[in-house]
Amino acid sequence: MPTDQIVIGLAIFLLAGTVKGLVGLGLPAISIALMSLFLPLSEAIALIALPTIVTNVWQAAVGGHFWHIVRRQWPLMLPLTIVLYLTVWLVGQKGPNWAFIVLGTVLIIYSALGLLRIRLTIHADLEKPLAPVIGVVSGFVAGLVGVPVVPLMPYLQGLDIKPLELVQTLGVVLCATSLTLTASLLSFGVLDGPRAIVSGAAVLPAIGGMWLGQRIRSRLSVDQFRLAVFWALLATGLYTVATRLL
């Protein structure tokens, strides 16, 4: 990668980490969305590997409900990780051109749900039968574009989970996702030496951004900031789809 692309990439991780510190999510979505504008999708996915692991481990470790969450969410996480690995093996490592359309569509759906404040309500009786289905679809999306936000995020946010536990639940599930994604990228040579070095360097701005976001959370309207993030993701998703179709 040229030096200017590396600098831009590190700045993106600082921004994405700040968003994650403020609203509790968004690091992979923002990083992939912005880096895919000037990098091949496979490279962008490789570069988010280490920062997402570190930030998700941090988020998963805080809250005191780790093992309870693992016991509840394993029917979701197991098929998600298996399908993710298989998807990287079959198509993800090749970076097909149509993957950009999937990425743009995922960003459009996710941001539209946020902007319209649509939140699903999933009855407790539906959680067990839905979990493997959500895991399979989310694993395919994560393996293809590196961002499992749809349908994973709407599903988790629709469960009967207290807000603080939900933050840790997102951390635990995304931690399993990012660990599997990184292992897949290493296995198939997508995350090679040079990319691993850049990905490792991106950990620092990502952590710094999280720390910064947490510090300034009390000084900003998190709801307004969240809306701004959704608008930015919507614009990026529309641009990504338009440039591939036109």
Kinemage of the C-alpha trace (Angstrom):
@kinemage 1
@onewidth
@group {chain A} dominant
@subgroup {mainchain}
@vectorlist {calphas} color= white
{ca met a 1} P 0.000 0.000 0.000
{ca pro a 2} L 1.259 3.537 -0.766
{ca thr a 3} L 2.090 5.720 2.237
{ca asp a 4} L -0.841 8.073 1.630
{ca gln a 5} L -3.299 5.161 1.689
{ca ile a 6} L -1.802 3.901 4.949
{ca val a 7} L -2.176 7.360 6.548
{ca ile a 8} L -5.769 7.656 5.337
{ca gly a 9} L -6.498 4.138 6.601
{ca leu a 10} L -5.135 4.902 10.086
{ca ala a 11} L -7.206 8.114 10.193
{ca ile a 12} L -10.289 6.075 9.285
{ca phe a 13} L -9.636 3.713 12.193
{ca leu a 14} L -9.309 6.685 14.542
{ca leu a 15} L -12.686 7.955 13.349
{ca ala a 16} L -14.308 4.505 13.493
{ca gly a 17} L -12.918 3.865 16.981
{ca thr a 18} L -14.312 7.197 18.170
{ca val a 19} L -17.751 6.249 16.846
{ca lys a 20} L -17.554 2.871 18.601
{ca gly a 21} L -16.564 4.603 21.843
{ca leu a 22} L -19.524 6.959 21.543
{ca val a 23} L -22.316 4.637 20.455
{ca gly a 24} L -20.947 1.138 21.160
{ca leu a 25} L -20.741 -0.128 17.564
{ca gly a 26} L -19.790 0.830 14.032
{ca leu a 27} L -16.033 0.227 13.822
{ca pro a 28} L -16.047 -2.478 11.109
{ca ala a 29} L -18.965 -0.941 9.208
{ca ile a 30} L -17.375 2.510 9.010
{ca ser a 31} L -13.879 1.182 8.345
{ca ile a 32} L -14.966 -1.146 5.547
{ca ala a 33} L -17.334 1.438 4.038
{ca leu a 34} L -14.690 4.170 3.830
{ca met a 35} L -11.668 2.034 2.909
{ca ser a 36} L -13.591 0.239 0.169
{ca leu a 37} L -13.796 3.592 -1.623
{ca phe a 38} L -10.071 3.418 -2.444
{ca leu a 39} L -9.001 -0.167 -1.689
{ca pro a 40} L -10.072 -3.581 -3.011
{ca leu a 41} L -12.665 -5.072 -0.681
{ca ser a 42} L -10.455 -8.044 0.244
{ca glu a 43} L -7.688 -5.674 1.402
{ca ala a 44} L -10.102 -3.523 3.396
{ca ile a 45} L -11.451 -6.639 5.148
{ca ala a 46} L -7.912 -7.809 5.936
{ca leu a 47} L -6.966 -4.472 7.491
{ca ile a 48} L -9.882 -4.466 9.967
{ca ala a 49} L -8.910 -7.884 11.354
{ca leu a 50} L -6.725 -6.966 14.333
{ca pro a 51} L -8.432 -3.691 15.382
{ca thr a 52} L -11.830 -5.401 15.494
{ca ile a 53} L -10.470 -8.259 17.599
{ca val a 54} L -8.914 -5.930 20.181
{ca thr a 55} L -11.884 -3.554 20.447
{ca asn a 56} L -14.426 -6.396 20.573
{ca val a 57} L -12.461 -8.264 23.258
{ca trp a 58} L -12.443 -5.030 25.263
{ca gln a 59} L -16.212 -4.644 24.837
{ca ala a 60} L -16.910 -8.349 25.522
{ca ala a 61} L -14.906 -8.373 28.766
{ca val a 62} L -16.798 -5.510 30.411
{ca gly a 63} L -20.195 -6.114 32.003
{ca gly a 64} L -19.984 -9.287 34.103
{ca his a 65} L -22.308 -11.404 31.941
{ca phe a 66} L -19.797 -13.103 29.637
{ca trp a 67} L -20.619 -16.771 30.313
{ca his a 68} L -24.346 -16.097 30.530
{ca ile a 69} L -24.159 -14.458 27.095
{ca val a 70} L -22.119 -17.335 25.633
{ca arg a 71} L -24.669 -19.891 26.900
{ca arg a 72} L -27.551 -17.883 25.465
{ca gln a 73} L -25.984 -16.952 22.127
{ca trp a 74} L -24.078 -20.122 21.145
{ca pro a 75} L -26.918 -21.276 18.802
{ca leu a 76} L -26.304 -18.009 16.931
{ca met a 77} L -22.508 -17.886 17.126
{ca leu a 78} L -21.761 -21.486 16.111
{ca pro a 79} L -23.452 -21.422 12.667
{ca leu a 80} L -22.254 -17.843 12.153
{ca thr a 81} L -18.592 -18.774 12.595
{ca ile a 82} L -18.855 -21.969 10.515
{ca val a 83} L -20.599 -20.268 7.585
{ca leu a 84} L -18.222 -17.288 7.797
{ca tyr a 85} L -15.198 -19.566 7.435
{ca leu a 86} L -16.775 -21.480 4.554
{ca thr a 87} L -17.748 -18.242 2.787
{ca val a 88} L -14.199 -16.881 2.958
{ca trp a 89} L -12.960 -20.219 1.653
{ca leu a 90} L -15.419 -20.331 -1.244
{ca val a 91} L -15.843 -16.711 -2.367
{ca gly a 92} L -14.614 -14.167 0.163
{ca gln a 93} L -10.896 -14.498 -0.562
{ca lys a 94} L -11.503 -13.863 -4.269
{ca gly a 95} L -13.218 -10.518 -3.668
{ca pro a 96} L -15.905 -10.814 -6.394
{ca asn a 97} L -17.102 -7.532 -7.889
{ca trp a 98} L -20.701 -8.187 -6.873
{ca ala a 99} L -19.585 -8.216 -3.221
{ca phe a 100} L -19.489 -4.407 -3.390
{ca ile a 101} L -23.200 -4.389 -4.220
{ca val a 102} L -23.851 -6.620 -1.205
{ca leu a 103} L -21.784 -4.253 0.958
{ca gly a 104} L -23.664 -1.192 -0.278
{ca thr a 105} L -27.020 -2.917 0.233
{ca val a 106} L -26.081 -3.939 3.787
{ca leu a 107} L -25.080 -0.366 4.622
{ca ile a 108} L -28.289 1.043 3.110
{ca ile a 109} L -30.533 -1.366 5.035
{ca tyr a 110} L -28.669 -0.887 8.318
{ca ser a 111} L -28.618 2.911 8.104
{ca ala a 112} L -32.264 3.076 6.983
{ca leu a 113} L -33.345 1.042 10.011
{ca gly a 114} L -31.391 3.424 12.242
{ca leu a 115} L -32.684 6.608 10.622
{ca leu a 116} L -36.290 5.412 10.691
{ca arg a 117} L -35.778 4.212 14.281
{ca ile a 118} L -37.160 0.806 13.363
{ca arg a 119} L -36.465 -1.704 16.106
{ca leu a 120} L -37.681 -5.263 15.896
{ca thr a 121} L -39.303 -6.972 18.853
{ca ile a 122} L -38.511 -10.682 18.894
{ca his a 123} L -40.664 -12.818 21.153
{ca ala a 124} L -38.805 -15.187 23.463
{ca asp a 125} L -40.395 -18.214 21.763
{ca leu a 126} L -38.844 -17.180 18.432
{ca glu a 127} L -35.297 -16.713 19.712
{ca lys a 128} L -34.208 -20.368 19.557
{ca pro a 129} L -35.553 -21.169 16.064
{ca leu a 130} L -34.388 -17.813 14.648
{ca ala a 131} L -30.858 -17.849 16.106
{ca pro a 132} L -29.342 -20.457 13.698
{ca val a 133} L -30.982 -18.809 10.683
{ca ile a 134} L -29.643 -15.373 11.646
{ca gly a 135} L -26.251 -16.974 12.275
{ca val a 136} L -26.100 -18.563 8.814
{ca val a 137} L -27.110 -15.383 6.965
{ca ser a 138} L -24.858 -13.153 9.073
{ca gly a 139} L -21.948 -15.550 8.599
{ca phe a 140} L -22.336 -15.403 4.828
{ca val a 141} L -22.501 -11.593 4.841
{ca ala a 142} L -19.505 -11.332 7.189
{ca gly a 143} L -17.428 -13.713 5.093
{ca leu a 144} L -18.262 -11.842 1.911
{ca val a 145} L -17.972 -8.189 2.964
{ca gly a 146} L -16.500 -8.313 6.502
{ca val a 147} L -19.509 -6.559 8.079
{ca pro a 148} L -22.201 -8.763 9.699
{ca val a 149} L -24.489 -5.885 10.716
{ca val a 150} L -27.500 -7.186 8.774
{ca pro a 151} L -29.355 -9.176 9.929
{ca leu a 152} L -27.249 -9.644 13.072
{ca met a 153} L -27.651 -6.191 14.651
{ca pro a 154} L -31.440 -5.822 14.216
{ca tyr a 155} L -31.861 -9.353 15.600
{ca leu a 156} L -29.760 -8.779 18.728
{ca gln a 157} L -31.320 -5.369 19.349
{ca gly a 158} L -34.772 -6.940 19.080
{ca leu a 159} L -34.151 -9.475 21.861
{ca asp a 160} L -35.247 -8.887 25.430
{ca ile a 161} L -31.833 -7.784 26.701
{ca lys a 162} L -31.084 -4.928 29.098
{ca pro a 163} L -29.112 -2.044 27.524
{ca leu a 164} L -25.844 -2.652 29.387
{ca glu a 165} L -25.985 -6.388 28.744
{ca leu a 166} L -26.767 -5.695 25.078
{ca val a 167} L -23.491 -3.769 24.708
{ca gln a 168} L -21.569 -6.751 26.096
{ca thr a 169} L -23.628 -9.166 23.965
{ca leu a 170} L -22.646 -7.252 20.840
{ca gly a 171} L -19.019 -7.452 21.993
{ca val a 172} L -19.146 -11.214 22.606
{ca val a 173} L -20.846 -12.081 19.300
{ca leu a 174} L -18.679 -9.704 17.277
{ca cys a 175} L -15.579 -11.009 19.066
{ca ala a 176} L -16.372 -14.530 17.880
{ca thr a 177} L -17.023 -13.119 14.408
{ca ser a 178} L -13.777 -11.139 14.215
{ca leu a 179} L -11.669 -14.028 15.569
{ca thr a 180} L -13.126 -16.390 12.967
{ca leu a 181} L -12.701 -13.834 10.189
{ca thr a 182} L -9.064 -13.264 11.110
{ca ala a 183} L -8.358 -16.995 11.324
{ca ser a 184} L -9.965 -17.446 7.889
{ca leu a 185} L -7.963 -14.612 6.343
{ca leu a 186} L -4.739 -16.048 7.766
{ca ser a 187} L -5.574 -19.571 6.598
{ca phe a 188} L -6.209 -18.507 3.021
{ca gly a 189} L -3.357 -16.000 2.747
{ca val a 190} L -5.504 -12.866 2.499
{ca leu a 191} L -3.985 -11.467 5.702
{ca asp a 192} L -0.319 -11.715 4.741
{ca gly a 193} L 2.724 -10.151 6.386
{ca pro a 194} L 2.499 -6.563 5.061
{ca arg a 195} L -1.261 -6.364 5.620
{ca ala a 196} L -0.871 -7.819 9.115
{ca ile a 197} L 1.646 -5.086 9.957
{ca val a 198} L -0.713 -2.335 8.793
{ca ser a 199} L -3.647 -4.014 10.559
{ca gly a 200} L -1.583 -4.220 13.747
{ca ala a 201} L -0.631 -0.552 13.444
{ca ala a 202} L -4.340 0.287 13.104
{ca val a 203} L -5.005 -1.115 16.584
{ca leu a 204} L -3.546 2.000 18.218
{ca pro a 205} L -5.756 4.598 16.498
{ca ala a 206} L -8.782 2.311 16.951
{ca ile a 207} L -8.167 2.037 20.705
{ca gly a 208} L -7.321 5.720 20.917
{ca gly a 209} L -10.564 6.523 19.142
{ca met a 210} L -12.573 4.326 21.526
{ca trp a 211} L -10.991 6.047 24.510
{ca leu a 212} L -11.681 9.458 22.975
{ca gly a 213} L -15.275 8.555 22.168
{ca gln a 214} L -15.924 7.352 25.700
{ca arg a 215} L -14.424 10.520 27.148
{ca ile a 216} L -16.516 12.908 25.041
{ca arg a 217} L -19.735 10.859 25.239
{ca ser a 218} L -21.078 12.993 28.086
{ca arg a 219} L -20.441 16.231 26.156
{ca leu a 220} L -22.355 15.342 23.002
{ca ser a 221} L -25.868 14.252 22.137
{ca val a 222} L -25.251 10.579 21.398
{ca asp a 223} L -28.599 10.311 19.585
{ca gln a 224} L -27.721 13.154 17.223
{ca phe a 225} L -24.262 11.725 16.655
{ca arg a 226} L -25.778 8.298 15.940
{ca leu a 227} L -28.074 9.862 13.337
{ca ala a 228} L -25.084 11.543 11.683
{ca val a 229} L -23.307 8.165 11.517
{ca phe a 230} L -26.356 6.541 9.916
{ca trp a 231} L -26.610 9.334 7.321
{ca ala a 232} L -22.919 8.896 6.489
{ca leu a 233} L -23.326 5.116 6.139
{ca leu a 234} L -26.403 5.609 3.962
{ca ala a 235} L -24.553 7.983 1.645
{ca thr a 236} L -21.592 5.589 1.429
{ca gly a 237} L -23.871 2.632 0.709
{ca leu a 238} L -25.741 4.496 -2.040
{ca tyr a 239} L -22.454 5.647 -3.583
{ca thr a 240} L -21.031 2.108 -3.466
{ca val a 241} L -24.051 0.595 -5.197
{ca ala a 242} L -24.347 3.414 -7.747
{ca thr a 243} L -20.695 3.211 -8.825
{ca arg a 244} L -21.008 -0.564 -9.399
{ca leu a 245} L -24.312 -0.446 -11.286
{ca leu a 246} L -23.803 2.670 -13.411
